[in-house]
Amino acid sequence: MNTAVLSMDIEDWHHLDYFRGIPCDKTVSMQDGVSVYADILAEEGITSSFFVLGELIADQRNLLRRLDGQGHDVGVHGWEHTRPLMMTPEEFDRDIRRCKTELEDVLGHAAEGYRASCFSLDRARLDLVRNAGFTFDSSRIQFGAHPLYGTLDMEGFREVAANIYSIGDFYEFQVSTLRLAGRNLPVSGGGYLRLFPWWFMGRLIRWYLKTGALYVLYIHPFELSPHENPPFPAGVPRRTRIRFSHGRASVPRKLKALIQLLKQQGYRFTTFSSLRREMLSART
């Protein structure tokens, strides 16, 4: 059966890269979008993968334990949303190990997964993820046109299924893009699901699903928060304000439409950790 993994990066609005270095009112939170997302999942009977920023773990410990207890998997997204490629390898290694320890203290068991902020990861840092004790990563996306994304070399990995790679017991789950007219187009949610009309995104996703490859969605709390826009700091360009705001109110409806589309196309839903265990069992 074809497989989909829905995922959320647990961060707040002010963590977005285009607010980096700009003073933001961090007392205003849009993390209530996590609960909106979790409620939709519960209605549909779906489990999901989450990746949380380390600096949010202490304040969100009860939420994280609840998600974990509901069968979702909760992994690491870095400490404060600094892109890994902006850190030295030594800084990055300390960052992910700190997050992993903090999350495991809250959950009471191993944190298995990692996703880089802005998919900003290269092979040297992926090897550090493996060495830190993570069992899977979902930071690879083949969309070089985006200025923030990294390039993740899979040398030494084996492609065990479309968009799924392994080396030993470690797995890389690639985020979905559609090859069209010689270019890769993201069909994996996030800002693309929010910014573009559903008739357009739905068509692209439907074309992608015809390949039968693993489908990965990623989304953020602010995109599902019912709150009005936060107080943007002075000096934030109009383009950034529009890019942040456009389509937010439509995301819950689009997410539900996406779930129905996946079901209609015969896709089943799981988490990255569960999928990894299935694939390991199939090897024996």
C-alpha positions in Angstrom: 0.0 0.0 0.0 1.2 3.5 -0.8 2.3 5.5 2.3 2.0 9.1 3.5 3.7 10.7 6.6 2.2 13.9 7.8 4.6 16.0 9.9 4.8 19.3 11.8 7.8 21.4 12.8 6.9 22.8 16.2 8.2 26.3 16.2 6.7 29.8 16.7 6.1 32.6 14.2 9.2 34.6 15.2 11.4 31.6 14.5 10.9 32.0 10.7 14.1 32.8 8.9 12.8 36.1 7.5 12.5 37.4 11.0 16.0 36.5 12.0 17.9 39.3 13.6 14.7 41.5 13.9 13.4 42.1 17.5 10.0 40.4 17.8 7.4 40.3 20.5 7.9 36.7 21.7 5.2 37.0 24.3 2.7 36.6 21.4 2.5 32.9 20.5 0.9 31.1 17.6 1.6 27.6 18.9 -2.1 26.9 19.4 -1.8 25.7 15.8 -0.4 22.5 17.2 -3.7 21.7 18.9 -5.6 22.6 15.7 -3.5 20.1 13.8 -3.7 17.5 16.5 -7.5 17.8 16.5 -7.7 17.3 12.8 -5.5 14.2 13.1 -7.7 12.8 15.8 -10.8 13.4 13.7 -9.2 11.5 10.9 -7.7 8.8 13.0 -4.1 9.6 11.8 -0.8 9.7 13.6 1.9 12.2 12.7 5.6 12.9 13.2 6.6 16.1 15.0 9.9 17.9 15.2 10.3 20.4 18.1 12.7 23.2 18.8 14.7 22.7 21.9 14.0 26.1 23.5 10.3 25.2 23.4 10.5 21.8 25.1 10.4 22.9 28.7 7.3 25.1 28.3 5.6 22.5 26.0 6.4 19.4 28.1 2.8 18.5 28.7 1.8 18.9 25.1 4.8 16.8 23.9 4.0 14.0 26.4 0.3 14.1 25.2 1.3 13.8 21.6 3.7 11.0 22.4 1.0 9.2 24.3 -1.4 9.4 21.4 1.0 7.5 19.2 2.7 10.3 17.4 6.4 10.5 17.2 8.3 13.5 18.5 11.8 14.4 17.3 14.3 17.2 17.2 14.3 20.4 15.1 17.3 22.1 16.5 17.6 24.4 19.5 16.5 27.8 18.3 15.9 27.4 14.5 19.4 28.4 13.5 20.1 26.8 10.1 22.7 24.1 10.6 24.7 25.3 7.6 25.2 28.6 9.5 26.9 26.6 12.4 30.3 25.0 12.5 30.1 21.2 12.7 31.1 21.4 16.3 28.4 23.9 17.2 25.8 21.8 15.3 26.8 18.6 17.1 26.4 20.3 20.5 23.1 21.8 19.4 21.4 18.5 18.4 22.8 16.5 21.4 21.5 19.2 23.7 18.0 19.0 22.1 18.0 15.2 22.1 18.9 15.0 25.8 16.3 17.7 26.8 13.5 16.0 24.8 14.3 12.5 26.1 14.2 13.8 29.7 10.6 14.9 28.9 9.4 11.9 27.0 11.1 9.3 29.1 12.5 7.4 26.1 14.8 7.9 23.1 14.1 10.7 20.6 14.6 9.0 17.2 14.1 11.6 14.6 15.7 14.9 13.4 14.7 17.5 10.8 17.0 20.5 10.0 15.6 24.0 10.2 14.9 25.1 6.6 16.1 21.7 5.4 19.6 23.3 5.7 21.7 20.2 6.0 24.7 18.7 4.2 26.3 15.2 4.3 28.9 16.1 7.0 26.2 17.2 9.3 23.9 14.3 8.5 26.7 12.0 9.6 26.7 13.9 12.9 23.0 13.3 13.2 23.6 9.6 12.8 26.5 9.6 15.3 24.3 11.5 17.9 22.1 8.4 18.1 19.1 9.5 15.9 17.7 6.6 13.8 16.1 8.7 11.0 16.2 12.1 9.4 13.8 14.0 7.1 15.8 16.9 5.9 16.3 16.0 2.2 14.4 18.0 -0.4 15.4 18.2 -4.0 14.6 21.9 -4.6 17.8 23.7 -5.3 16.0 26.9 -6.3 15.3 27.7 -2.7 18.1 29.9 -1.2 17.9 28.4 2.3 17.9 24.7 1.5 20.9 22.5 1.6 22.1 19.7 -0.7 22.2 16.3 0.9 24.5 13.8 -0.7 23.3 10.2 -0.4 26.6 8.5 -1.2 26.8 5.2 0.6 23.0 5.1 1.2 20.8 2.6 -0.6 17.5 3.8 -2.0 15.2 1.1 -0.6 12.0 2.7 -2.0 11.1 5.9 -3.8 12.3 8.8 -1.6 13.5 6.4 1.2 17.2 5.8 1.8 19.0 3.7 4.3 22.6 3.1 5.5 22.7 0.4 8.1 19.7 0.9 10.4 19.6 4.7 9.8 16.9 6.0 7.4 16.5 9.2 5.4 12.9 10.1 4.4 12.9 12.6 1.5 10.4 15.5 1.5 8.1 15.3 -1.6 8.7 17.2 -4.8 7.2 16.7 -8.3 9.3 16.6 -11.4 7.5 18.6 -14.0 8.9 20.3 -17.2 12.5 19.6 -16.1 12.1 21.2 -12.7 11.3 19.9 -9.2 8.2 21.6 -7.6 7.5 21.2 -3.9 4.2 19.5 -3.2 4.9 18.8 0.4 2.8 21.5 2.2 4.3 24.2 4.3 4.1 27.6 2.6 3.2 26.0 -0.8 0.0 24.6 0.6 -0.9 27.9 2.2 0.1 30.3 -0.6 -1.3 28.5 -3.7 -5.0 27.8 -4.3 -6.2 24.3 -3.6 -7.2 23.6 -7.2 -3.6 24.1 -8.3 -1.9 22.4 -5.4 -4.4 19.5 -5.4 -3.7 18.9 -9.1 0.1 18.8 -8.5 -0.2 16.5 -5.5 -2.6 14.2 -7.5 0.1 13.9 -10.2 2.7 13.2 -7.6 0.6 10.5 -6.0 0.4 8.6 -9.3 4.0 7.7 -8.9 3.2 5.7 -5.7 6.2 7.3 -4.0 6.3 8.1 -0.3 4.3 11.3 0.3 5.6 13.6 3.1 3.7 16.7 4.3 5.3 19.3 6.5 3.5 22.2 8.2 3.9 24.7 11.0 1.8 25.9 13.9 1.4 29.5 12.7 -0.2 28.2 9.5 -3.0 26.6 11.4 -3.4 29.1 14.2 -6.8 30.9 14.3 -5.2 34.0 15.8 -4.8 37.2 13.9 -1.4 38.1 12.6 1.2 38.9 15.3 2.5 42.4 15.8 5.1 42.5 13.1 8.3 44.4 14.1 9.0 47.8 12.6 10.9 47.5 9.4 9.5 44.1 8.2 9.1 44.5 4.4 5.6 44.5 3.0 6.5 41.4 0.9 7.3 39.5 4.1 4.0 40.6 5.8 2.1 39.3 2.7 4.0 36.1 2.5 3.4 35.4 6.2 -0.3 36.3 6.1 -1.6 35.1 2.7 -3.8 32.0 2.8 -3.5 31.2 6.6 -7.3 31.0 7.0 -7.5 28.4 4.2 -5.0 25.9 5.6 -7.3 23.8 7.8 -9.6 23.3 4.9 -6.8 22.5 2.5 -5.2 20.1 5.0 -8.5 18.2 5.3 -8.9 18.2 1.5 -5.3 16.8 1.2 -6.1 14.0 3.7 -9.2 13.1 1.8 -7.2 13.1 -1.5 -4.6 10.8 0.0 -7.3 8.4 1.2 -9.0 8.4 -2.2 -5.7 7.6 -3.9 -5.3 4.5 -1.6 -2.6 6.0 0.7 -2.3 4.9 4.3 -0.9 7.1 7.1 1.9 6.3 9.5 4.8 8.0 11.3 8.5 8.1 10.3 9.5 5.9 13.3 6.8 3.3 12.6 7.7 3.3 8.9 11.4 2.7 9.7 10.5 -0.2 12.0 8.3 -1.7 9.2 11.2 -1.5 6.8 13.7 -3.0 9.2 11.3 -5.9 9.8 10.9 -6.4 6.1 14.7 -6.9 5.8 14.8 -9.9 8.1 
